[in-house]
Amino acid sequence: MKHDEHLHTLTGAYALHALTGEELHAFTAHLRRCDACSEEVREFEATAARLAAAASLPAPAPMRQAVLRHIDTVRQAPPHIQPPAPARLTAVLTQKAGLFVIAASIAAVAAFGGLAARQHQQAEQARTQAQNTTQQAQHLAAVLAAPDARTVHGRTTTGAATTVITSALRDQAVFVSSGLPTPPAGKTYQLWFDDHGSMRPAGLLPRDGATLLHGDPAQARAVGLTLEPSGGSSQPTTTPLLLLNLPT
């Protein structure tokens, strides 16, 4: 870059045929590729021709000494070169646009990957829930269709109708309710097996309908229902809404 700047300052010397040797060779090669220097050389040559044709006056005596004394302190201004800004700017913008497109693509891929992962997770959760619902329905149907199925009916203290179906062959019991009011916020219904005075958790009742009780009903003499804090309790904390004796 510095070498090119030095060559730009030699237009005047070249026009006056003051360059020799390697400097002349280097500037001649530079002139073939630099439009600004070519134009400036032509202007210098035209100016030199006009000066040669003009009437001249003898220079004052001290001028030569003054010129020689100060010539090393004055640097010739380089020719004005219009930088290829549009092309350079276009290249920079193109590069930045390319980087933006790449970044946007990466972001889109990441977002799509996150969305796909969430959708896959949601699909897996829905599939698991559907499988659990299907299995529960099969168990319910098996208990209801068991050849030794026994049924008892009762009502809660709130008036909801309830039914319990048991099967000794399957060691399972089903609880069915209709008309249970929605539990208060922070509360849930919980089922119990009453093992002759000892209450054993038998699962939560999220809504009206049929649900399979957790555990073996063989040792139980009754099924209870209470209102408990969300998540259930290890022992009843409220007065039972229902205590329905099982068939002997």
HELIX and SHEET records of a PDB file:
HELIX    1   1 LYS A    2  HIS A    8  1                                   7    
HELIX    2   2 THR A   11  ALA A   15  1                                   5    
HELIX    3   3 GLY A   21  LEU A   31  1                                  11    
HELIX    4   4 ASP A   35  ALA A   53  1                                  19    
HELIX    5   5 ALA A   61  HIS A   70  1                                  10    
HELIX    6   6 ILE A   71  THR A   73  5                                   3    
HELIX    7   7 ALA A   85  LEU A  144  1                                  60    
SHEET    1   A 4 ARG A 150  ARG A 155  0                                        
SHEET    2   A 4 ALA A 161  SER A 167 -1                                        
SHEET    3   A 4 GLN A 172  SER A 178 -1                                        
SHEET    4   A 4 GLY A 209  LEU A 212 -1                                        
SHEET    1   B 4 SER A 198  LEU A 205  0                                        
SHEET    2   B 4 LYS A 187  ASP A 195 -1                                        
SHEET    3   B 4 ALA A 222  PRO A 229 -1                                        
SHEET    4   B 4 LEU A 242  ASN A 245 -1                                        
END                                                                             
